[in-house]
Amino acid sequence: MGNKVFKATVRSVLIGYLIVLLLVPIGSIYLKGFSLGWDPFWKEVTGPLAWKSILLTIKLSIISTVVEAIVGTIIAYVLVRYTFRGKSLLNSMVDLPFSLPTSVAGLMFLTLLGPASPLGSWLEHFGIKLLYNQFAIVLGLVFVTFPFVIRTVQPLLEQLDPAEEQASFTLGAGRFYTFWKIVFPAIFPGIIAGSMLAFSRSLAEFGAISLISGNLPGKTMVASVYIYGETQNYNPEGAAAISIVLLTLSVLILWIINVLTRGKGRLA
């Protein structure tokens, strides 16, 4: 009897959490975005600056996700398969972007690469500008999403028996062929899941980007900065409309991850 009461209490708490902290805020965004009807919503979303900010956000998020998938997979493989001095420190530093406020990350890049910094001024002497452009946005997005692919690939690599790779080497296969035929199929679900999480996170990034992108409308203004600008311009309906686009994309991505995870579990 006591166990049933405990389970019912836990279930009620979880349902209450979902309703109060997830469903109600998400529902309020959709209600606000469509509060004036479909036509005003569509007008806000397809406005020149709004649409450009959405397309720019998606484009740069895809670029940063591809970079993250490649670099994150390499780093995960090195951390699992190799032993070297400083490995534990590097492994702990992977999670730094999770604990570091993104605005601090933006200030860090601004201090390091800004025109007033020694490195930034030296690079500008050669005509290289790393901030206030789309490259800066990709740089910021790669930093804030850095752990996702690494942390989803690492457990899969740890489950993969190194003897399978050694057997491939013994049979005369090279490193690339062994990785492609033995390692990659085993870690592919982790790469996809981590990449989707990184892409979803990139869509909503604001803190770091707002400091290093320059926020030029139609050029370097991402959707999250555009949303902030609409709230400052007393246009909550416009801000909610763009938020609905990003929120819907994020929900779809999480749904796809869930489907892939369930599929992997059934196959196992």
C-alpha positions in Angstrom: 0.0 0.0 0.0 2.8 2.4 1.0 4.6 1.6 -2.2 1.6 2.4 -4.3 1.1 5.7 -2.5 4.8 6.6 -3.1 4.5 5.8 -6.8 1.4 7.8 -7.1 3.0 10.8 -5.4 6.1 10.6 -7.6 3.9 10.4 -10.7 1.9 13.4 -9.5 5.0 15.4 -8.9 6.4 14.6 -12.4 3.1 15.5 -14.0 3.0 18.7 -12.1 6.6 19.5 -13.1 5.8 18.9 -16.8 2.7 21.1 -16.6 4.1 24.0 -14.6 7.6 24.2 -15.9 7.2 22.9 -19.5 3.7 22.8 -21.0 2.5 26.0 -19.5 5.5 28.2 -20.7 5.5 26.5 -24.1 1.8 26.8 -24.5 2.0 30.5 -23.6 4.4 31.1 -26.4 2.1 29.5 -28.9 -0.9 31.4 -27.6 1.0 34.7 -27.7 2.4 34.1 -31.2 -1.1 33.3 -32.6 -3.0 35.7 -30.5 -3.6 38.1 -33.4 -4.4 35.3 -35.9 -2.6 33.5 -38.7 -2.0 36.4 -41.0 -0.2 38.6 -38.5 1.8 35.6 -37.4 2.8 34.8 -41.0 3.6 38.5 -41.6 5.9 38.6 -38.6 7.7 35.4 -39.6 8.2 36.2 -43.2 9.2 39.8 -42.6 12.6 40.6 -44.4 14.7 40.9 -41.3 12.9 38.2 -39.4 13.2 35.7 -42.2 16.8 36.5 -42.8 17.6 36.0 -39.1 15.9 32.6 -39.1 17.7 31.5 -42.3 21.0 32.8 -40.9 20.5 31.0 -37.6 19.7 27.7 -39.4 22.6 28.0 -41.8 25.2 28.7 -39.2 23.8 26.2 -36.8 24.2 23.5 -39.5 27.8 24.6 -40.2 28.7 24.6 -36.5 27.0 21.2 -36.0 29.0 19.7 -38.9 32.2 21.0 -37.3 31.1 19.7 -33.9 30.3 16.3 -35.3 33.8 15.9 -36.9 35.8 17.5 -34.1 33.8 16.0 -31.3 34.1 12.5 -32.7 37.9 12.8 -33.0 38.2 14.1 -29.5 36.0 11.4 -28.1 38.0 8.7 -29.8 41.3 10.1 -28.5 39.9 10.4 -25.0 38.7 6.7 -25.0 41.4 5.0 -27.0 44.6 6.8 -26.0 46.5 7.4 -22.7 48.5 10.6 -22.4 49.6 13.2 -19.9 46.8 15.6 -19.1 44.1 13.3 -20.3 42.0 13.7 -17.2 42.3 17.5 -17.3 41.2 17.5 -20.9 38.3 15.2 -20.1 37.1 17.5 -17.3 37.5 20.6 -19.5 35.1 19.2 -22.1 32.2 20.0 -19.8 33.3 23.6 -19.2 30.9 25.2 -21.7 28.0 23.5 -19.7 29.0 25.3 -16.5 30.2 28.6 -18.0 27.6 31.3 -18.6 27.4 31.9 -22.3 27.7 35.6 -21.8 31.0 35.0 -20.1 32.0 32.9 -23.1 31.2 35.8 -25.4 33.2 38.2 -23.3 36.1 35.7 -23.3 36.2 35.8 -27.1 35.7 39.5 -27.1 38.7 40.0 -24.8 40.9 37.5 -26.7 40.0 38.4 -30.3 38.5 41.9 -30.1 40.1 44.8 -32.0 41.4 46.2 -28.7 43.2 43.0 -27.8 46.8 42.3 -28.8 45.9 39.2 -30.8 42.9 40.9 -32.5 44.8 44.0 -33.5 47.7 41.9 -34.8 45.3 39.8 -37.0 43.5 42.9 -38.2 46.9 44.2 -39.4 46.8 41.3 -41.9 43.1 41.9 -42.8 41.8 39.1 -40.6 38.7 39.8 -38.6 37.4 37.0 -36.3 34.7 39.0 -34.6 31.5 40.8 -35.7 30.9 38.5 -38.7 29.4 35.1 -39.4 32.7 33.3 -38.5 32.4 34.7 -35.0 28.9 33.2 -34.7 30.1 29.8 -35.8 33.0 30.1 -33.4 30.6 30.9 -30.5 28.2 28.1 -31.4 30.9 25.5 -31.6 32.1 26.5 -28.2 28.8 26.4 -26.4 27.8 23.1 -28.0 31.3 21.5 -27.6 30.4 18.7 -25.1 27.3 17.3 -26.9 28.9 15.0 -29.5 31.8 14.1 -27.3 29.6 13.0 -24.4 27.2 11.0 -26.6 30.0 9.2 -28.5 32.2 8.4 -25.5 29.9 5.7 -23.9 29.5 3.9 -27.3 33.3 3.9 -27.8 33.8 2.5 -24.3 31.3 -0.3 -25.1 33.2 -1.2 -28.3 35.8 -3.9 -27.7 39.2 -2.7 -28.8 39.9 -6.3 -29.8 37.7 -5.8 -32.8 40.0 -3.0 -34.0 43.1 -5.0 -33.3 41.7 -7.9 -35.3 41.1 -5.6 -38.2 44.7 -4.4 -38.0 46.0 -8.0 -37.8 44.1 -8.8 -41.0 46.0 -5.9 -42.7 43.4 -3.2 -42.7 44.6 0.4 -42.2 43.4 2.8 -39.6 41.0 4.7 -41.8 39.4 1.5 -43.1 39.2 0.1 -39.6 37.5 3.2 -38.2 35.1 3.4 -41.1 34.1 -0.3 -41.0 34.4 -1.1 -37.3 34.2 2.0 -35.2 32.0 4.4 -37.2 28.9 2.1 -37.4 29.0 1.6 -33.6 29.2 5.3 -32.7 27.0 6.6 -35.5 23.9 6.8 -33.4 25.8 8.8 -30.8 27.1 11.2 -33.5 23.6 11.7 -34.8 22.1 12.2 -31.3 24.8 14.6 -30.2 24.7 16.5 -33.4 21.0 17.0 -33.2 21.3 18.2 -29.6 24.1 20.6 -30.7 21.9 21.9 -33.6 18.9 22.4 -31.3 21.1 24.3 -28.8 22.6 26.4 -31.5 19.2 27.6 -32.6 18.6 29.2 -29.3 22.0 30.6 -28.4 21.9 34.3 -27.3 24.5 35.2 -24.7 27.8 34.6 -26.5 26.4 35.5 -29.9 25.0 38.9 -28.9 28.5 40.0 -27.8 30.6 38.8 -30.7 28.4 38.9 -33.8 27.9 42.6 -34.3 24.1 42.1 -34.5 23.9 43.6 -38.0 20.3 43.2 -39.3 20.2 40.9 -42.3 23.9 40.1 -42.0 24.9 38.9 -38.5 21.7 39.1 -36.5 20.6 35.7 -35.5 17.0 34.8 -34.5 17.6 34.9 -30.7 19.0 38.5 -31.0 16.1 39.5 -33.2 13.6 38.1 -30.6 15.3 40.2 -27.9 15.1 43.3 -30.2 11.4 42.7 -30.7 10.7 42.6 -27.0 12.6 45.8 -26.6 10.5 47.4 -29.3 7.3 46.4 -27.5 6.3 43.8 -30.1 5.8 40.6 -28.0 3.7 39.0 -30.7 6.5 39.3 -33.2 9.0 38.0 -30.7 6.7 35.1 -29.9 6.1 34.3 -33.6 9.9 33.9 -34.2 10.1 31.9 -31.0 7.5 29.5 -32.2 9.6 28.7 -35.3 12.7 27.9 -33.2 10.7 26.1 -30.6 9.0 23.9 -33.1 12.3 23.0 -34.7 13.7 22.1 -31.4 10.7 20.0 -30.4 10.9 18.2 -33.8 14.6 17.5 -33.3 14.1 16.1 -29.8 11.3 13.9 -31.1 13.6 12.5 -33.8 16.2 11.8 -31.2 13.6 10.0 -29.1 12.5 7.9 -32.1 16.1 7.0 -33.0 16.8 6.1 -29.4 13.8 3.8 -29.2 14.7 2.2 -32.5 18.2 1.5 -31.3 16.8 0.0 -28.1 14.5 -2.4 -30.1 17.3 -3.4 -32.4 19.4 -4.2 -29.4 
